Amino acid sequence: MMTRIVLRLAAVAALAAGATGCSAITPVQAWEKGTLAKTEMLMEGDGLEARFNEHIYNSREAASGGSGVGGGGCGCN
């Protein structure tokens, strides 16, 4: 019985801590947007490398996934 109460209190405390952590997020200011627009800030990194990785993935899956290339799994698209 006591562990159940402790677990509920811990869950409520974790939820409250998470909610207060999200309230500290501030919007990006106008002068900070130039830094975020740089190519170093992209999630996938190099665009050519991302296209290459997508080609390899599509070749292995024997399907084309919206990249505009048709063909089979042989890799000879």
All heavy atoms as a GROMACS GRO file, in nm:
protein
  537
    1MET      N    1   0.083  -0.119   0.000
    1MET     CA    2   0.000   0.000   0.000
    1MET      C    3   0.087   0.125   0.000
    1MET      O    4   0.060   0.219  -0.073
    1MET     CB    5  -0.093  -0.005   0.122
    1MET     CG    6  -0.188   0.109   0.130
    1MET     SD    7  -0.316   0.088   0.007
    1MET     CE    8  -0.426   0.213   0.054
    2MET      N    9   0.192   0.122   0.083
    2MET     CA   10   0.278   0.240   0.094
    2MET      C   11   0.358   0.262  -0.035
    2MET      O   12   0.378   0.376  -0.076
    2MET     CB   13   0.373   0.221   0.213
    2MET     CG   14   0.453   0.342   0.243
    2MET     SD   15   0.343   0.474   0.294
    2MET     CE   16   0.454   0.579   0.376
    3THR      N   17   0.403   0.152  -0.099
    3THR     CA   18   0.480   0.167  -0.223
    3THR      C   19   0.393   0.225  -0.336
    3THR      O   20   0.444   0.296  -0.422
    3THR     CB   21   0.538   0.033  -0.268
    3THR    OG1   22   0.432  -0.060  -0.286
    3THR    CG2   23   0.636  -0.020  -0.168
    4ARG      N   24   0.266   0.194  -0.333
    4ARG     CA   25   0.174   0.246  -0.433
    4ARG      C   26   0.161   0.398  -0.422
    4ARG      O   27   0.160   0.470  -0.521
    4ARG     CB   28   0.038   0.180  -0.415
    4ARG     CG   29  -0.047   0.183  -0.534
    4ARG     CD   30  -0.169   0.098  -0.509
    4ARG     NE   31  -0.231   0.068  -0.635
    4ARG     CZ   32  -0.336  -0.003  -0.652
    4ARG    NH1   33  -0.394  -0.058  -0.546
    4ARG    NH2   34  -0.386  -0.025  -0.769
    5ILE      N   35   0.154   0.446  -0.300
    5ILE     CA   36   0.145   0.590  -0.277
    5ILE      C   37   0.274   0.659  -0.318
    5ILE      O   38   0.273   0.765  -0.380
    5ILE     CB   39   0.111   0.619  -0.129
    5ILE    CG1   40  -0.030   0.566  -0.097
    5ILE    CG2   41   0.122   0.766  -0.098
    5ILE    CD1   42  -0.064   0.571   0.049
    6VAL      N   43   0.387   0.596  -0.285
    6VAL     CA   44   0.516   0.653  -0.321
    6VAL      C   45   0.531   0.658  -0.473
    6VAL      O   46   0.582   0.756  -0.528
    6VAL     CB   47   0.631   0.572  -0.256
    6VAL    CG1   48   0.767   0.613  -0.309
    6VAL    CG2   49   0.626   0.585  -0.105
    7LEU      N   50   0.487   0.553  -0.542
    7LEU     CA   51   0.495   0.552  -0.688
    7LEU      C   52   0.408   0.661  -0.748
    7LEU      O   53   0.447   0.726  -0.845
    7LEU     CB   54   0.455   0.415  -0.742
    7LEU     CG   55   0.558   0.304  -0.726
    7LEU    CD1   56   0.502   0.171  -0.773
    7LEU    CD2   57   0.685   0.338  -0.801
    8ARG      N   58   0.292   0.682  -0.694
    8ARG     CA   59   0.203   0.787  -0.745
    8ARG      C   60   0.263   0.925  -0.723
    8ARG      O   61   0.259   1.012  -0.810
    8ARG     CB   62   0.066   0.779  -0.679
    8ARG     CG   63  -0.019   0.668  -0.733
    8ARG     CD   64  -0.157   0.673  -0.676
    8ARG     NE   65  -0.236   0.560  -0.723
    8ARG     CZ   66  -0.357   0.532  -0.684
    8ARG    NH1   67  -0.415   0.608  -0.593
    8ARG    NH2   68  -0.421   0.428  -0.732
    9LEU      N   69   0.321   0.945  -0.605
    9LEU     CA   70   0.386   1.073  -0.577
    9LEU      C   71   0.506   1.096  -0.668
    9LEU      O   72   0.529   1.208  -0.716
    9LEU     CB   73   0.428   1.081  -0.430
    9LEU     CG   74   0.316   1.100  -0.329
    9LEU    CD1   75   0.371   1.092  -0.187
    9LEU    CD2   76   0.244   1.231  -0.352
   10ALA      N   77   0.580   0.990  -0.695
   10ALA     CA   78   0.696   1.002  -0.784
   10ALA      C   79   0.650   1.034  -0.927
   10ALA      O   80   0.713   1.115  -0.996
   10ALA     CB   81   0.778   0.874  -0.782
   11ALA      N   82   0.540   0.974  -0.970
   11ALA     CA   83   0.487   1.002  -1.104
   11ALA      C   84   0.439   1.146  -1.115
   11ALA      O   85   0.463   1.214  -1.215
   11ALA     CB   86   0.375   0.904  -1.136
   12VAL      N   87   0.372   1.194  -1.012
   12VAL     CA   88   0.324   1.332  -1.012
   12VAL      C   89   0.442   1.429  -1.011
   12VAL      O   90   0.442   1.530  -1.082
   12VAL     CB   91   0.229   1.357  -0.893
   12VAL    CG1   92   0.200   1.504  -0.875
   12VAL    CG2   93   0.100   1.278  -0.912
   13ALA      N   94   0.545   1.398  -0.932
   13ALA     CA   95   0.663   1.484  -0.926
   13ALA      C   96   0.736   1.486  -1.061
   13ALA      O   97   0.781   1.592  -1.106
   13ALA     CB   98   0.758   1.437  -0.816
   14ALA      N   99   0.746   1.372  -1.128
   14ALA     CA  100   0.811   1.367  -1.259
   14ALA      C  101   0.732   1.445  -1.362
   14ALA      O  102   0.788   1.515  -1.446
   14ALA     CB  103   0.828   1.222  -1.302
   15LEU      N  104   0.601   1.434  -1.357
   15LEU     CA  105   0.515   1.509  -1.449
   15LEU      C  106   0.528   1.659  -1.426
   15LEU      O  107   0.536   1.737  -1.521
   15LEU     CB  108   0.369   1.465  -1.432
   15LEU     CG  109   0.269   1.526  -1.528
   15LEU    CD1  110   0.300   1.483  -1.671
   15LEU    CD2  111   0.129   1.483  -1.491
   16ALA      N  112   0.531   1.700  -1.301
   16ALA     CA  113   0.546   1.843  -1.269
   16ALA      C  114   0.681   1.894  -1.313
   16ALA      O  115   0.693   2.005  -1.367
   16ALA     CB  116   0.525   1.866  -1.120
   17ALA      N  117   0.786   1.816  -1.294
   17ALA     CA  118   0.921   1.858  -1.336
   17ALA      C  119   0.928   1.869  -1.487
   17ALA      O  120   0.989   1.962  -1.540
   17ALA     CB  121   1.025   1.759  -1.284
   18GLY      N  122   0.865   1.776  -1.557
   18GLY     CA  123   0.864   1.783  -1.703
   18GLY      C  124   0.786   1.902  -1.754
   18GLY      O  125   0.826   1.967  -1.851
   19ALA      N  126   0.676   1.933  -1.690
   19ALA     CA  127   0.594   2.047  -1.734
   19ALA      C  128   0.666   2.179  -1.710
   19ALA      O  129   0.658   2.270  -1.792
   19ALA     CB  130   0.461   2.045  -1.661
   20THR      N  131   0.737   2.191  -1.600
   20THR     CA  132   0.809   2.316  -1.575
   20THR      C  133   0.931   2.329  -1.665
   20THR      O  134   0.970   2.440  -1.699
   20THR     CB  135   0.852   2.326  -1.428
   20THR    OG1  136   0.934   2.213  -1.396
   20THR    CG2  137   0.734   2.332  -1.336
   21GLY      N  138   0.990   2.218  -1.706
   21GLY     CA  139   1.104   2.223  -1.797
   21GLY      C  140   1.063   2.272  -1.935
   21GLY      O  141   1.139   2.342  -2.002
   22CYS      N  142   0.944   2.236  -1.979
   22CYS     CA  143   0.897   2.281  -2.110
   22CYS      C  144   0.857   2.427  -2.110
   22CYS      O  145   0.853   2.491  -2.216
   22CYS     CB  146   0.779   2.195  -2.155
   22CYS     SG  147   0.825   2.025  -2.190
   23SER      N  148   0.826   2.482  -1.996
   23SER     CA  149   0.785   2.622  -1.993
   23SER      C  150   0.904   2.717  -2.008
   23SER      O  151   0.885   2.835  -2.034
   23SER     CB  152   0.712   2.652  -1.862
   23SER     OG  153   0.802   2.642  -1.754
   24ALA      N  154   1.026   2.666  -1.993
   24ALA     CA  155   1.144   2.751  -2.003
   24ALA      C  156   1.188   2.770  -2.149
   24ALA      O  157   1.280   2.846  -2.175
   24ALA     CB  158   1.258   2.691  -1.923
   25ILE      N  159   1.125   2.703  -2.244
   25ILE     CA  160   1.163   2.715  -2.384
   25ILE      C  161   1.118   2.850  -2.437
   25ILE      O  162   1.001   2.886  -2.428
   25ILE     CB  163   1.100   2.601  -2.467
   25ILE    CG1  164   1.155   2.466  -2.418
   25ILE    CG2  165   1.130   2.620  -2.615
   25ILE    CD1  166   1.088   2.348  -2.482
   26THR      N  167   1.212   2.924  -2.493
   26THR     CA  168   1.180   3.056  -2.549
   26THR      C  169   1.187   3.049  -2.701
   26THR      O  170   1.264   2.970  -2.756
   26THR     CB  171   1.279   3.162  -2.499
   26THR    OG1  172   1.410   3.124  -2.537
   26THR    CG2  173   1.272   3.177  -2.348
   27PRO      N  174   1.110   3.130  -2.770
   27PRO     CA  175   1.116   3.129  -2.916
   27PRO      C  176   1.250   3.182  -2.966
   27PRO      O  177   1.318   3.258  -2.898
   27PRO     CB  178   1.001   3.220  -2.958
   27PRO     CG  179   0.964   3.298  -2.837
   27PRO     CD  180   1.007   3.220  -2.718
   28VAL      N  181   1.284   3.143  -3.087
   28VAL     CA  182   1.409   3.186  -3.148
   28VAL      C  183   1.397   3.333  -3.188
   28VAL      O  184   1.300   3.374  -3.249
   28VAL     CB  185   1.439   3.099  -3.272
   28VAL    CG1  186   1.566   3.146  -3.340
   28VAL    CG2  187   1.451   2.953  -3.232
   29GLN      N  188   1.497   3.410  -3.151
   29GLN     CA  189   1.498   3.552  -3.184
   29GLN      C  190   1.539   3.572  -3.330
   29GLN      O  191   1.598   3.483  -3.391
   29GLN     CB  192   1.594   3.627  -3.092
   29GLN     CG  193   1.559   3.618  -2.946
   29GLN     CD  194   1.423   3.680  -2.914
   29GLN    OE1  195   1.385   3.780  -2.972
   29GLN    NE2  196   1.350   3.618  -2.824
   30ALA      N  197   1.510   3.688  -3.385
   30ALA     CA  198   1.536   3.716  -3.526
   30ALA      C  199   1.685   3.707  -3.559
   30ALA      O  200   1.723   3.657  -3.664
   30ALA     CB  201   1.481   3.853  -3.563
   31TRP      N  202   1.771   3.753  -3.471
   31TRP     CA  203   1.914   3.752  -3.500
   31TRP      C  204   1.976   3.614  -3.484
   31TRP      O  205   2.088   3.591  -3.526
   31TRP     CB  206   1.988   3.853  -3.410
   31TRP     CG  207   1.972   3.825  -3.264
   31TRP    CD1  208   2.048   3.743  -3.188
   31TRP    CD2  209   1.875   3.880  -3.177
   31TRP    NE1  210   2.005   3.742  -3.058
   31TRP    CE2  211   1.895   3.827  -3.049
   31TRP    CE3  212   1.770   3.969  -3.194
   31TRP    CZ2  213   1.818   3.859  -2.940
   31TRP    CZ3  214   1.694   4.001  -3.084
   31TRP    CH2  215   1.718   3.947  -2.960
   32GLU      N  216   1.903   3.519  -3.422
   32GLU     CA  217   1.953   3.383  -3.406
   32GLU      C  218   1.917   3.293  -3.524
   32GLU      O  219   1.974   3.186  -3.539
   32GLU     CB  220   1.897   3.322  -3.278
   32GLU     CG  221   1.939   3.394  -3.153
   32GLU     CD  222   1.868   3.343  -3.030
   32GLU    OE1  223   1.749   3.307  -3.039
   32GLU    OE2  224   1.932   3.340  -2.925
   33LYS      N  225   1.826   3.335  -3.609
   33LYS     CA  226   1.780   3.252  -3.718
   33LYS      C  227   1.886   3.232  -3.825
   33LYS      O  228   1.887   3.129  -3.892
   33LYS     CB  229   1.652   3.310  -3.779
   33LYS     CG  230   1.535   3.301  -3.684
   33LYS     CD  231   1.409   3.355  -3.744
   33LYS     CE  232   1.296   3.346  -3.641
   33LYS     NZ  233   1.171   3.397  -3.694
   34GLY      N  234   1.975   3.328  -3.842
   34GLY     CA  235   2.084   3.312  -3.938
   34GLY      C  236   2.177   3.199  -3.900
   34GLY      O  237   2.225   3.125  -3.985
   35THR      N  238   2.202   3.183  -3.772
   35THR     CA  239   2.288   3.074  -3.725
   35THR      C  240   2.220   2.939  -3.745
   35THR      O  241   2.284   2.842  -3.786
   35THR     CB  242   2.321   3.094  -3.575
   35THR    OG1  243   2.377   3.223  -3.558
   35THR    CG2  244   2.417   2.989  -3.526
   36LEU      N  245   2.091   2.932  -3.721
   36LEU     CA  246   2.018   2.807  -3.737
   36LEU      C  247   1.999   2.768  -3.883
   36LEU      O  248   1.973   2.652  -3.913
   36LEU     CB  249   1.882   2.816  -3.667
   36LEU     CG  250   1.888   2.831  -3.516
   36LEU    CD1  251   1.748   2.852  -3.460
   36LEU    CD2  252   1.952   2.710  -3.453
   37ALA      N  253   2.012   2.863  -3.976
   37ALA     CA  254   1.993   2.835  -4.118
   37ALA      C  255   2.119   2.783  -4.184
   37ALA      O  256   2.116   2.746  -4.301
   37ALA     CB  257   1.945   2.960  -4.189
   38LYS      N  258   2.230   2.776  -4.114
   38LYS     CA  259   2.355   2.728  -4.173
   38LYS      C  260   2.347   2.580  -4.204
   38LYS      O  261   2.272   2.505  -4.141
   38LYS     CB  262   2.472   2.756  -4.079
   38LYS     CG  263   2.504   2.902  -4.065
   38LYS     CD  264   2.625   2.922  -3.977
   38LYS     CE  265   2.657   3.070  -3.966
   38LYS     NZ  266   2.771   3.093  -3.879
   39THR      N  267   2.426   2.536  -4.302
   39THR     CA  268   2.423   2.395  -4.341
   39THR      C  269   2.476   2.304  -4.231
   39THR      O  270   2.442   2.185  -4.229
   39THR     CB  271   2.506   2.374  -4.469
   39THR    OG1  272   2.638   2.422  -4.450
   39THR    CG2  273   2.443   2.446  -4.587
   40GLU      N  274   2.557   2.355  -4.142
   40GLU     CA  275   2.608   2.272  -4.031
   40GLU      C  276   2.498   2.231  -3.934
   40GLU      O  277   2.514   2.137  -3.858
   40GLU     CB  278   2.716   2.347  -3.953
   40GLU     CG  279   2.842   2.377  -4.031
   40GLU     CD  280   2.835   2.510  -4.106
   40GLU    OE1  281   2.753   2.595  -4.070
   40GLU    OE2  282   2.913   2.525  -4.200
   41MET      N  283   2.388   2.305  -3.936
   41MET     CA  284   2.279   2.279  -3.842
   41MET      C  285   2.177   2.179  -3.895
   41MET      O  286   2.081   2.147  -3.826
   41MET     CB  287   2.208   2.410  -3.807
   41MET     CG  288   2.297   2.512  -3.738
   41MET     SD  289   2.360   2.456  -3.580
   41MET     CE  290   2.213   2.467  -3.482
   42LEU      N  291   2.194   2.128  -4.016
   42LEU     CA  292   2.101   2.031  -4.072
   42LEU      C  293   2.112   1.898  -3.997
   42LEU      O  294   2.220   1.858  -3.954
   42LEU     CB  295   2.130   2.007  -4.220
   42LEU     CG  296   2.101   2.125  -4.313
   42LEU    CD1  297   2.148   2.090  -4.454
   42LEU    CD2  298   1.953   2.154  -4.315
   43MET      N  299   2.001   1.829  -3.985
   43MET     CA  300   2.001   1.701  -3.915
   43MET      C  301   2.073   1.594  -3.996
   43MET      O  302   2.142   1.509  -3.941
   43MET     CB  303   1.858   1.657  -3.885
   43MET     CG  304   1.787   1.745  -3.787
   43MET     SD  305   1.858   1.744  -3.624
   43MET     CE  306   1.784   1.598  -3.560
   44GLU      N  307   2.055   1.594  -4.128
   44GLU     CA  308   2.115   1.489  -4.209
   44GLU      C  309   2.256   1.522  -4.254
   44GLU      O  310   2.322   1.437  -4.311
   44GLU     CB  311   2.028   1.458  -4.330
   44GLU     CG  312   2.018   1.572  -4.430
   44GLU     CD  313   1.898   1.660  -4.407
   44GLU    OE1  314   1.817   1.632  -4.316
   44GLU    OE2  315   1.886   1.759  -4.478
   45GLY      N  316   2.302   1.642  -4.232
   45GLY     CA  317   2.438   1.678  -4.269
   45GLY      C  318   2.448   1.710  -4.417
   45GLY      O  319   2.375   1.794  -4.468
   46ASP      N  320   2.538   1.643  -4.486
   46ASP     CA  321   2.563   1.669  -4.627
   46ASP      C  322   2.448   1.617  -4.712
   46ASP      O  323   2.403   1.504  -4.696
   46ASP     CB  324   2.693   1.600  -4.666
   46ASP     CG  325   2.735   1.631  -4.808
   46ASP    OD1  326   2.701   1.741  -4.856
   46ASP    OD2  327   2.803   1.547  -4.869
   47GLY      N  328   2.399   1.701  -4.803
   47GLY     CA  329   2.286   1.663  -4.889
   47GLY      C  330   2.321   1.550  -4.983
   47GLY      O  331   2.240   1.460  -5.008
   48LEU      N  332   2.442   1.551  -5.040
   48LEU     CA  333   2.485   1.445  -5.130
   48LEU      C  334   2.495   1.312  -5.057
   48LEU      O  335   2.455   1.207  -5.109
   48LEU     CB  336   2.618   1.482  -5.195
   48LEU     CG  337   2.671   1.388  -5.302
   48LEU    CD1  338   2.573   1.379  -5.418
   48LEU    CD2  339   2.807   1.434  -5.351
   49GLU      N  340   2.545   1.316  -4.936
   49GLU     CA  341   2.556   1.193  -4.858
   49GLU      C  342   2.417   1.138  -4.822
   49GLU      O  343   2.395   1.017  -4.822
   49GLU     CB  344   2.636   1.219  -4.730
   49GLU     CG  345   2.659   1.094  -4.647
   49GLU     CD  346   2.739   1.122  -4.522
   49GLU    OE1  347   2.786   1.235  -4.504
   49GLU    OE2  348   2.754   1.029  -4.442
   50ALA      N  349   2.323   1.228  -4.794
   50ALA     CA  350   2.186   1.184  -4.764
   50ALA      C  351   2.122   1.118  -4.885
   50ALA      O  352   2.054   1.016  -4.871
   50ALA     CB  353   2.102   1.303  -4.719
   51ARG      N  354   2.144   1.173  -5.006
   51ARG     CA  355   2.091   1.112  -5.128
   51ARG      C  356   2.155   0.976  -5.152
   51ARG      O  357   2.089   0.881  -5.194
   51ARG     CB  358   2.114   1.203  -5.248
   51ARG     CG  359   2.023   1.324  -5.246
   51ARG     CD  360   2.040   1.411  -5.368
   51ARG     NE  361   2.019   1.337  -5.490
   51ARG     CZ  362   2.072   1.369  -5.606
   51ARG    NH1  363   2.151   1.474  -5.616
   51ARG    NH2  364   2.048   1.297  -5.714
   52PHE      N  365   2.285   0.965  -5.126
   52PHE     CA  366   2.355   0.838  -5.143
   52PHE      C  367   2.301   0.734  -5.046
   52PHE      O  368   2.276   0.619  -5.084
   52PHE     CB  369   2.505   0.859  -5.122
   52PHE     CG  370   2.586   0.733  -5.132
   52PHE    CD1  371   2.604   0.672  -5.254
   52PHE    CD2  372   2.642   0.676  -5.020
   52PHE    CE1  373   2.678   0.555  -5.264
   52PHE    CE2  374   2.716   0.560  -5.029
   52PHE     CZ  375   2.734   0.499  -5.153
   53ASN      N  376   2.282   0.772  -4.921
   53ASN     CA  377   2.228   0.679  -4.821
   53ASN      C  378   2.086   0.636  -4.858
   53ASN      O  379   2.049   0.520  -4.838
   53ASN     CB  380   2.230   0.742  -4.683
   53ASN     CG  381   2.370   0.750  -4.626
   53ASN    OD1  382   2.459   0.675  -4.666
   53ASN    ND2  383   2.391   0.843  -4.535
   54GLU      N  384   2.006   0.728  -4.911
   54GLU     CA  385   1.871   0.692  -4.954
   54GLU      C  386   1.875   0.595  -5.071
   54GLU      O  387   1.796   0.501  -5.078
   54GLU     CB  388   1.795   0.818  -4.993
   54GLU     CG  389   1.652   0.793  -5.032
   54GLU     CD  390   1.578   0.920  -5.069
   54GLU    OE1  391   1.635   1.029  -5.056
   54GLU    OE2  392   1.462   0.907  -5.113
   55HIS      N  393   1.969   0.614  -5.163
   55HIS     CA  394   1.983   0.523  -5.276
   55HIS      C  395   2.022   0.383  -5.228
   55HIS      O  396   1.966   0.283  -5.275
   55HIS     CB  397   2.088   0.576  -5.374
   55HIS     CG  398   2.119   0.482  -5.485
   55HIS    ND1  399   2.032   0.459  -5.588
   55HIS    CD2  400   2.227   0.402  -5.507
   55HIS    CE1  401   2.084   0.371  -5.671
   55HIS    NE2  402   2.204   0.335  -5.622
   56ILE      N  403   2.115   0.375  -5.136
   56ILE     CA  404   2.157   0.245  -5.082
   56ILE      C  405   2.040   0.178  -5.010
   56ILE      O  406   2.015   0.058  -5.026
   56ILE     CB  407   2.277   0.262  -4.986
   56ILE    CG1  408   2.397   0.313  -5.062
   56ILE    CG2  409   2.309   0.134  -4.912
   56ILE    CD1  410   2.448   0.220  -5.169
   57TYR      N  411   1.964   0.255  -4.932
   57TYR     CA  412   1.850   0.199  -4.860
   57TYR      C  413   1.746   0.145  -4.958
   57TYR      O  414   1.694   0.035  -4.941
   57TYR     CB  415   1.788   0.305  -4.769
   57TYR     CG  416   1.664   0.258  -4.699
   57TYR    CD1  417   1.671   0.172  -4.590
   57TYR    CD2  418   1.537   0.298  -4.742
   57TYR    CE1  419   1.557   0.128  -4.526
   57TYR    CE2  420   1.423   0.255  -4.678
   57TYR     CZ  421   1.434   0.170  -4.570
   57TYR     OH  422   1.321   0.126  -4.508
   58ASN      N  423   1.715   0.224  -5.061
   58ASN     CA  424   1.616   0.180  -5.158
   58ASN      C  425   1.663   0.058  -5.236
   58ASN      O  426   1.583  -0.029  -5.270
   58ASN     CB  427   1.583   0.294  -5.256
   58ASN     CG  428   1.506   0.404  -5.190
   58ASN    OD1  429   1.438   0.383  -5.090
   58ASN    ND2  430   1.516   0.524  -5.243
   59SER      N  431   1.791   0.049  -5.264
   59SER     CA  432   1.845  -0.068  -5.333
   59SER      C  433   1.835  -0.192  -5.247
   59SER      O  434   1.803  -0.300  -5.295
   59SER     CB  435   1.990  -0.043  -5.373
   59SER     OG  436   1.998   0.063  -5.463
   60ARG      N  437   1.860  -0.178  -5.121
   60ARG     CA  438   1.852  -0.294  -5.030
   60ARG      C  439   1.709  -0.338  -5.007
   60ARG      O  440   1.682  -0.456  -4.988
   60ARG     CB  441   1.917  -0.260  -4.896
   60ARG     CG  442   2.066  -0.251  -4.905
   60ARG     CD  443   2.125  -0.223  -4.771
   60ARG     NE  444   2.270  -0.217  -4.781
   60ARG     CZ  445   2.347  -0.174  -4.685
   60ARG    NH1  446   2.295  -0.135  -4.571
   60ARG    NH2  447   2.477  -0.170  -4.702
   61GLU      N  448   1.616  -0.245  -5.006
   61GLU     CA  449   1.477  -0.278  -4.980
   61GLU      C  450   1.404  -0.323  -5.106
   61GLU      O  451   1.289  -0.362  -5.099
   61GLU     CB  452   1.404  -0.158  -4.920
   61GLU     CG  453   1.448  -0.123  -4.780
   61GLU     CD  454   1.410  -0.229  -4.680
   61GLU    OE1  455   1.300  -0.287  -4.692
   61GLU    OE2  456   1.490  -0.256  -4.590
   62ALA      N  457   1.469  -0.316  -5.221
   62ALA     CA  458   1.410  -0.356  -5.349
   62ALA      C  459   1.286  -0.273  -5.379
   62ALA      O  460   1.186  -0.322  -5.430
   62ALA     CB  461   1.380  -0.505  -5.352
   63ALA      N  462   1.292  -0.146  -5.345
   63ALA     CA  463   1.180  -0.057  -5.370
   63ALA      C  464   1.235   0.084  -5.386
   63ALA      O  465   1.347   0.114  -5.349
   63ALA     CB  466   1.081  -0.060  -5.254
   64SER      N  467   1.152   0.169  -5.444
   64SER     CA  468   1.192   0.310  -5.450
   64SER      C  469   1.098   0.387  -5.360
   64SER      O  470   0.977   0.378  -5.373
   64SER     CB  471   1.187   0.362  -5.594
   64SER     OG  472   1.057   0.353  -5.645
   65GLY      N  473   1.154   0.463  -5.270
   65GLY     CA  474   1.074   0.531  -5.169
   65GLY      C  475   1.057   0.679  -5.192
   65GLY      O  476   1.096   0.759  -5.111
   66GLY      N  477   1.000   0.717  -5.305
   66GLY     CA  478   0.971   0.856  -5.328
   66GLY      C  479   1.089   0.938  -5.372
   66GLY      O  480   1.084   1.060  -5.375
   67SER      N  481   1.199   0.874  -5.411
   67SER     CA  482   1.315   0.950  -5.455
   67SER      C  483   1.313   0.976  -5.604
   67SER      O  484   1.402   1.038  -5.656
   67SER     CB  485   1.443   0.875  -5.416
   67SER     OG  486   1.447   0.751  -5.484
   68GLY      N  487   1.213   0.927  -5.675
   68GLY     CA  488   1.201   0.951  -5.818
   68GLY      C  489   1.280   0.852  -5.901
   68GLY      O  490   1.291   0.868  -6.022
   69VAL      N  491   1.336   0.750  -5.839
   69VAL     CA  492   1.413   0.650  -5.912
   69VAL      C  493   1.338   0.519  -5.907
   69VAL      O  494   1.303   0.470  -5.801
   69VAL     CB  495   1.552   0.635  -5.848
   69VAL    CG1  496   1.631   0.528  -5.918
   69VAL    CG2  497   1.626   0.766  -5.850
   70GLY      N  498   1.313   0.461  -6.023
   70GLY     CA  499   1.246   0.331  -6.027
   70GLY      C  500   1.347   0.222  -6.051
   70GLY      O  501   1.451   0.242  -6.111
   71GLY      N  502   1.315   0.104  -6.006
   71GLY     CA  503   1.405  -0.007  -6.031
   71GLY      C  504   1.393  -0.113  -5.924
   71GLY      O  505   1.316  -0.100  -5.830
   72GLY      N  506   1.471  -0.216  -5.942
   72GLY     CA  507   1.467  -0.328  -5.849
   72GLY      C  508   1.574  -0.318  -5.743
   72GLY      O  509   1.634  -0.214  -5.721
   73GLY      N  510   1.601  -0.429  -5.680
   73GLY     CA  511   1.697  -0.433  -5.571
   73GLY      C  512   1.838  -0.462  -5.615
   73GLY      O  513   1.926  -0.484  -5.534
   74CYS      N  514   1.864  -0.462  -5.746
   74CYS     CA  515   1.998  -0.496  -5.793
   74CYS      C  516   2.096  -0.381  -5.778
   74CYS      O  517   2.216  -0.400  -5.790
   74CYS     CB  518   1.993  -0.540  -5.939
   74CYS     SG  519   1.938  -0.412  -6.051
   75GLY      N  520   2.048  -0.260  -5.757
   75GLY     CA  521   2.135  -0.145  -5.740
   75GLY      C  522   2.175  -0.080  -5.871
   75GLY      O  523   2.263   0.004  -5.875
   76CYS      N  524   2.113  -0.119  -5.982
   76CYS     CA  525   2.152  -0.066  -6.113
   76CYS      C  526   2.052   0.038  -6.161
   76CYS      O  527   2.023   0.047  -6.279
   76CYS     CB  528   2.163  -0.179  -6.214
   76CYS     SG  529   2.012  -0.276  -6.230
   77ASN      N  530   1.996   0.117  -6.070
   77ASN     CA  531   1.897   0.216  -6.109
   77ASN      C  532   1.961   0.316  -6.198
   77ASN      O  533   1.954   0.424  -6.209
   77ASN     CB  534   1.837   0.282  -5.984
   77ASN     CG  535   1.766   0.179  -5.898
   77ASN    OD1  536   1.726   0.076  -5.946
   77ASN    ND2  537   1.752   0.210  -5.771
   0.00000   0.00000   0.00000
